[in-house]
Each structure stands twice: as structure tokens, then as C-alpha cells.
Amino acid sequence: MTQDVTQAPFGSVFGEHLPIARFDGQRWSSAQVVPLNSVHFGPQTHALHYASACFEGLKGHRQPDGSVAMFRADKNITRFQGSAERLVLPVPPTALCEELFSLAVSRNADITPAAPGSLYLRPTLIGTDPNVGAAGRPSKTAALYVIASPVGEYLPSHPLRILVETQVPRTTPQFGVVKAGANYCMALGLLTRARQDWNADQVLFAAAGAIEETGAANFLLLDEGHLVTPAQTDAFLHGITRDSLLQLARARQWTVEEREVTIDDLRAWAARPTGEMALSGTAAILGGVGELIIDGEVVRVGTGQTGPSTKALRAELQSIQRGERSFEFR
Ligand SMILES: Cc1ncc(COP(=O)(O)O)c(C=O)c1O
């Protein structure tokens, strides 16, 4: 791989080695590593018709000694198993996930870029029954594989411009917590229109009167030693980055509130001279928000720039991920 992968669009360059295991209806096979493009699924595959598919997203980071370490992979495995359960897919055992994730890192370590780049891992679980008549039945068979993608920055470098969607939810109240491709697909029309009509970078969903999350990240309000974020419900994804940032903020003795955040709260926070807002996620890490678009009105957030609290938390999390300092996450 000679190109500078960190300049390629996020997630568009892939490692050649794909760890995979299959469930035959009774038991999981052992882990194998196969060439990326040697895996084929037929057009009648259950997941392609009935969306019996979920995934995860985590990163391997280069450490000072040159090794590559995954960040809080145990949390991704637990969330992955929860998604599988809710989609009535075979739930992969923890030890098998650990083995496949580790193989994805070790076999693709040579293409892992140095910081600020990293190796993005995409564990994927799909229902593989060849049956287009099984709309009302779960797939008995499944495949579990981990794609590795060397990546650079995910977010643009400018402060983000976010359209607040107050009418249409991203997904259903019970499936937001699942990392299922169907959720992303449902939000695509709105996101595309937000880009076209408003030049927005993302959409913040707030259809139930309070904000939930954006299309691919959680949402935080910050202000000099104060962090506020929506309390977790089944309507949105429980981000591991969100959890990590909250732990870091608490360790700094910041006031951390997990509570309902209404549109009025958003407007009031944006009007604070030191008010900050940010998106958090594995890919994004923590990206500052400069402007909101609420009911057709452009609202500047604080100074309109990525603020000092956002920058400080982002830098702290990155230094932990890169093994430059340690922190005991619970
Ligand atoms: C819809 C959605 N919400 C939140 C997040 C943040 O989750 P995490 O911090 O675990 O990456 C993601 C993924 O990045 C996401 O796709």
C-alpha cells in the first residue's frame, strides 16, 4: 500500500486480511483469516432482504512501542452482542469476538498509519440463510467478519454546521440503540437534503421534543467545566466515546449532567459566550459545532469556533488512545 491512506475518504481503503467465522445453525466455526475479496454471499442472503445485519466500529491505535492497541474493545463486543440479540441473530461469544478483532489488528498491523491515523475496524454480523421467504423468521445461519481500514480524519477541519431535525426521528424508539445498517439508511434522505438545502455537515435528531443524537455520533454541550448530554434511552446509540468523555470529565471534577436537552435548552446554550457543542464518536472523536440550523434559522454556537473544552477533552482522549498516558476506564 503505497498511497497515503490518511488522505483517502474515511473507510475507503481496506486491509487484505479478513478474519471470519460462520454459524451453521448449531455452532460457530473456528476463526479463519481469508483474503478480503474471497468471501461471497448469494443474492438470496437473508441480510440482503430483511436487514438481519449489525456492525461495530472501533479503532486500533499505534502505541509508543510501535504495537497497535484497540481502544475499549470489550465495550464494542458487549454492544455488538446486544445488537445481535435485538435483531434475533446468533449472538457471537465474547471469546470469538476477541479472537477475530485481535486477528484483524495483528494481520493488518503493517498498514496501520501513525497518529493521527489509525486502523478502523468494522466487525459485521449478517444473517446468511438463503431464503427470501423468511420475512417473519430469523436467519439460523450467520457470518461474522472484521474488516480493517486504515484511516485519517473523519470530520472536516471546520467547525460543524448541524441541521436540527425537529419532526422526523432517525429511527424507531426501540432500535436506535442497535448498531444496524437499517438505521443509517432510514436517515439518509434527510441527511442528503440537509446537505443540499442547508450545506449542513450532519443532522441532529430531536423529533420527540428533546435532542437524541446525530446521524453517526452522540451530542454534547460543554462550557467551562460543565458537560451536558442526553440521558441514554433505547432511542439512540450508547456511544463508547461518549462514555469515555464523561469519565474523563468527571475525573476533571467537571459538572456532568445526563438529562433531557430540549430545543430551548439548545438555543440558550448556544447564546452563552462560552457555550460549546460537539459530536462524539469513534470516527469523529470529538468535533466542535459552529452553527445550528433550527426551524430555518441559523444559530451561532458560542463564538462559532471549536471551543477550549472540546479541544481539551479531545486531546486528552487521543493521548490515552495512543498510549501516551493512562486512564482506568470503568
Ligand atoms: C448513530 C451513532 N451514534 C453514536 C455513535 C458513537 O458511538 P461510539 O462512540 O461508540 O463510536 C456512532 C458511531 O460512531 C453512531 O453511528
The ligand as an SDF file (V2000), in Angstrom:
LIG
                    3D

 16 16  0  0  0  0  0  0  0  0999 V2000
  -25.5850    6.6990   15.2860 C   0  0  0  0  0  0  0  0  0  0  0  0
  -24.3500    6.7510   16.1060 C   0  0  0  0  0  0  0  0  0  0  0  0
  -24.4040    7.3240   17.3130 N   0  0  0  0  0  0  0  0  0  0  0  0
  -23.3370    7.3890   18.1170 C   0  0  0  0  0  0  0  0  0  0  0  0
  -22.1140    6.8840   17.7080 C   0  0  0  0  0  0  0  0  0  0  0  0
  -20.9400    6.9760   18.6230 C   0  0  0  0  0  0  0  0  0  0  0  0
  -20.6170    5.6960   19.1380 O   0  0  0  0  0  0  0  0  0  0  0  0
  -19.1270    5.3610   19.5320 P   0  0  0  0  0  0  0  0  0  0  0  0
  -18.6450    6.4630   20.3800 O   0  0  0  0  0  0  0  0  0  0  0  0
  -19.2170    4.0650   20.2500 O   0  0  0  0  0  0  0  0  0  0  0  0
  -18.3620    5.2540   18.2740 O   0  0  0  0  0  0  0  0  0  0  0  0
  -21.9990    6.2660   16.4500 C   0  0  0  0  0  0  0  0  0  0  0  0
  -20.7440    5.6970   15.9650 C   0  0  0  0  0  0  0  0  0  0  0  0
  -19.7030    6.2570   15.9040 O   0  0  0  0  0  0  0  0  0  0  0  0
  -23.1390    6.2150   15.6300 C   0  0  0  0  0  0  0  0  0  0  0  0
  -23.0720    5.6490   14.4130 O   0  0  0  0  0  0  0  0  0  0  0  0
  1  2  1  0
  2  3  1  0
  2 15  2  0
  3  4  2  0
  4  5  1  0
  5  6  1  0
  5 12  2  0
  6  7  1  0
  7  8  1  0
  8  9  2  0
  8 10  1  0
  8 11  1  0
 12 13  1  0
 12 15  1  0
 13 14  2  0
 15 16  1  0
M  END
$$$$
